[in-house]
Amino acid sequence: AFLAADDAERVVDRRIAALAATVALRRHARGAATGERAGRDLREVKLLVGSGGVLRHAEAGHAAAVLDAVLTDHAGGWPLPRAARPVVDVDYVLAAAGLLAADHPAAAVAVLRHHLAG
């Protein structure tokens, strides 16, 4: 099927986003497997938050497909989150919560719960 230029660009953008998110997850998890640095055991992660314009402006099904690519990447050889719920930070609250976290942790948690409870 032929895709219009805008649609083709969106497909490429989503593929790049899926690859970038997959690499990010692998970097968090790989240390224990490779011995490079202490990795993180991500099996019990309950929430996968995607952020950025590609996800924010994508249709819900397309954004879900990007995050699903991360949660189904078995090529790295380390355990993935078993039951993480994927959400997109459509309101861009992660940065704000990060700024609040050191001095106002309860407020940071409240902001995240309110906006990412989905």
Summary of the structure (lengths in Angstrom):
residues: 118
radius of gyration: 15.9
end to end distance: 34.0
largest distance: 53.0
contacts: 300
relative contact order: 0.15
helix: 55%
strand: 7%
